[in-house]
């Protein structure tokens, strides 16, 4: 069981399509408003699909578990490499853990506060036409006055 979990992510730019100018023109709003709603729509679609369509330039999870467990890195596509640190005697120290990048699986030991992260860019998932259309529809719906 997870006792504690914090995450933070840094993302690259939104995918280029759909265009905010097209949505603004059709919805009758400003391009600035459409761009804001477009970014929010990408975040909502990522939460719904479980995939990250923007590049993830950095990520970090701080967690503690109460029993041995295999935990899945919460962003797909999974990074090729992760760094592992454990909190001990007031500071973070390097800590070896087993990580399977193809599945995003990490073996964790109980009662250890971990800081797991990556600093290399992980490319976003491929944007399919259905995903692009969903983002367009969601953004347009949110922008209609």
HELIX and SHEET records of a PDB file:
HELIX    1   1 UNK A   20  UNK A   27  1                                   8    
HELIX    2   2 UNK A   31  UNK A   49  1                                  19    
HELIX    3   3 UNK A  129  UNK A  143  1                                  15    
SHEET    1   A 5 UNK A   2  UNK A  11  0                                        
SHEET    2   A 5 UNK A  56  UNK A  65 -1                                        
SHEET    3   A 5 UNK A 113  UNK A 118 -1                                        
SHEET    4   A 5 UNK A  83  UNK A  88 -1                                        
SHEET    5   A 5 UNK A  91  UNK A  94 -1                                        
SHEET    1   B 3 UNK A  69  UNK A  72  0                                        
SHEET    2   B 3 UNK A 105  UNK A 108 -1                                        
SHEET    3   B 3 UNK A  99  UNK A 100 -1                                        
END                                                                             
